[in-house]
Each structure stands twice: as C-alpha cells, then as structure tokens.
Amino acid sequence: MILKELEYKVISKVYKKLSPYTIKTPLINNSKYLNSIFNTNVFFKLEFLQNSGCFKIRGAINNILNLDKKQKINGITAVSAGNHAIASSYAANLFSIKNKIFMYDSANQYRIDKVKSLNANLQLTNPVNAFKDVEKASIEENYYFIHPFEGKYTIQGTASLGYEISKQIDNIDNVIISVGGGGLISGVSSLIKQIYPKCKIYGVEPKFANGMSKSLKQKKPLKKVNIKSIADSLCAPLHMPYSFALCQKYIDHMITVSDKELIQSMKFMYEYYNLILEPACVAGVAALLGPLKNRFVNQNTLIILCGSNIDLKSWIKHTK
C-alpha cells in the first residue's frame, strides 16, 4: 500500500503548488552513438538545471508552503554540506523568511559563497556536531527544521520530480538514482512505481559512503555511517526511518562505485556533453559505465542528473 501523502493524486497537487517556484527541467534522450557506448537507450533528467542548482529546492519549498503563520514568523533552519543548504537559503530568501543555515566548516568555498549570496544567516559547524546544532536551533529558538532527506513534505518534494518524469516519458524500464540520505530515491521511486510498477529502481552510492546499502542489509536505518568520498553530497552521516522505509519498499538494487569511477564519469560528461558536473551528479553514469554495463540492452534507462553546485576550480582539482 502506498502512503496516502505520496499517492499520485496528492503528488499531482503538490507539483502544481510547486510549479510557480520551480523549473520543469528537460528530459533528453541520446544519440545512437552514445546509446551504443552505454549499451542501452539512455535518457537524462537534467535536474541540475533546477533553481538553486539541485533537486533539493523541491522539498525545501514544499516544507515552507506547508508552514503555519507562527512557523513562518519563527523561520527555518537546515543543515548540509552544500546542496540542501543552498536550496533552503534560496527558498528562505524567496519567501523572505528568517533562517539559520548550518554548513560543514569543511564545505566547498563555492557553496559557502553561494549560500551567503542568498542572504542566509550562515553558521559554519563541524560535521560531527552539525545535526546537534540544527536540532538545538529548532528546539531552543523555535526554527522549523527542514530536513535534507526525511519527513513527509521533503519526500513529497522529491516525489514531485518523479511525477514530472512520468509526464515526460512514455515507457521506462530502469531508473538510476544517486543516493546520499535517501530522500531523492525514496520520493522519486514511490511515484515512479505507481505509474511503471515493473520499472526497476537502482540506487548508487560511493563505496566508502554506502550507508543505505548497509542499512538495507541490516533492515534498519543506521544512526552512524562512516563516510569518505569526493562525492560529499552523497556522504550522509546517518539514515532516517521515514525515508528508509520507502527505500526498503521501492529500491530493487543498490550499487556502489569508486571515487575513481566518479572522476572518470565527470570527465566523460564533459567530453561528450560539455557539462561540468559534481561527483554526486554522475553517480548513475558511473554505475552504467561500470557495474551495470551491458545489463539493460534494448531497454529504456533513465539517469537523474540531480545537481551540480561545483565551480570550475574544484572540478579541475577533482579530475586532475
């Protein structure tokens, strides 16, 4: 049974509410030559073109649209290594809402500057203390916590991406999705499976930030994940029950890729598409060029290119 708040008719309404504030990002197919390289009919969902440069804006705005008057006055708080912080700052700035945005002190300077440019009340913190800091702000200062990958409104936001995809493609056999905390894959898959029940959902994690793979094996969301990868957007330090339960229900397979494979895929996307993409964004490409290669012959395979908040200097540093 699908959760009522994630039913197709509910998400269609969520999508309409979000539409004035989000971009309908392109979904493209590939040339015969590039399909021959991937050995499947590949489609890319270009969600990195979304406002704030990432899919995270969907969940951030959906949370804000569901705040009551008192919560709007109190403001919002959020925490992340970058993309969710940028999205929450964008949303707070859009609706002129007070905020306290926490970012890891190890975060990429480009992302820190982007948050600052959005007039955010930015607080840098150690990754170990980040979630404690945001919880404190939520409890003691009454900020509404917009979770990066947990909760009804956040997941409805990512489900709206699945809804948009369903309106752009007629038939789909496989969807490959980058996995960090699990917010993107849980929302998208919950919607896609309603429209294409036979579609297979593949989640992709870095080899040394594979918390979802471990959580699924242990049949519970891990409260602590050891993380080490250049794909910092996929380095969630823990997993949460709501999104995990959806992942448990809808993910068909989890795949891991190495940092080397991520780097090779960043280069590949630049060479063939002239795109400068962050490591997390190309995880699906790395999987299709690596562990999933030749698995989907004569099938329609969709990769969500989920975000690209990266500057040229950082991209060059990664790909040297």
Residue, then its C-alpha position, 0 to 999 in steps of 0.5 A: m500500500i502506498l502512503k496516502e501523502l505520496e499517492y499520485k493524486v496528492i503528488s499531482k497537487v503538490y507539483k502544481k503548488l510547486s510549479p510557480y517556484t520551480i523549473k520543469t527541467p528537460l528530459i533528453n534522450n541520446s544519440k545512437y552513438l552514445n546509446s551504443i557506448f552505454n549499451t542501452n537507450v539512455f535518457f537524462k533528467l537534467e535536474f541540475l538545471q533546477n533553481s538553486g542548482c539541485f533537486k533539493i529546492r523541491g522539498a525545501i519549498n514544499n516544507i515552507l508552503n506547508l508552514d503555519k503563520k507562527q512557523k513562518i514568523n519563527g523561520i527555518t533552519a537546515v543543515s548540509a554540506g552544500n546542496h540542501a543548504i543552498a536550496s533552503s537559503y534560496a527558498a528562505n530568501l524567496f519567501s523572505i523568511k528568517n533562517k539559520i543555515f548550518m554548513y560543514d566548516s569543511a564545505n566547498q568555498y563555492r557553496i559557502d559563497k553561494v549560500k551567503s549570496l542568498n542572504a542566509n544567516l550562515q553558521l559554519t559547524n563541524p560535521v560531527n556536531a552539525f545535526k546537534d546544532v540544527e536540532k538545538a536551533s529548532i528546539e531552543e529558538n523555535y526554527y522549523f527544521i527542514h530536513p535534507f532527506e526525511g519527513k513527509y513534505t521533503i519526500q513529497g518534494t522529491a516525489s514531485l520530480g518523479y511525477e514530472i518524469s512520468k509526464q515526460i516519458d512514455n515507457i521506462d524500464n530502469v531508473i538510476i538514482s544517486v543516493g546520499g540520505g535517501g530522500l531523492i530515491s525514496g520520493v522519486s521511486s514511490l511515484i515512479k512505481q505507481i505509474y511503471p510498477k515493473c520499472k526497476i529502481y537502482g540506487v548508487e552510492p560511493k563505496f566508502a559512503n554506502g550507508m543505505s546499502k548497509s542499512l538495507k542489509q541490516k533492515k534498519p536505518l543506521k544512526k552512524v555511517n562512516i563516510k569518505s568520498i569526493a562525492d560529499s553530497l552523497c556522504a550522509p552521516l546517518h539514515m532516517p526511518y521515514s525515508f528508509a522505509l520507502c527505500q526498503k519498499y521501492i529500491d530493487h538494487m543498490i550499487t556502489v562505485s569508486d571515487k575513481e569511477l566518479i572522476q572518470s564519469m565527470k570527465f566523460m560528461y564533459e567530453y561528450y556533453n560539455l557539462i561540468l558536473e559534481p561527483a554526486c551528479v554522475a553517480g548513475v553514469a558511473a554505475l552504467l559505465g561500470p557495474l551495470k554495463n551491458r545489463f539493460v540492452n534494448q531497454n529504456t534507462l533513465i539517469i537523474l542528473c540531480g545537481s551540480n553546485i561545483d565551480l570550475k576550480s574544484w572540478i579541475k582539482h577533482t579530475k586532475 
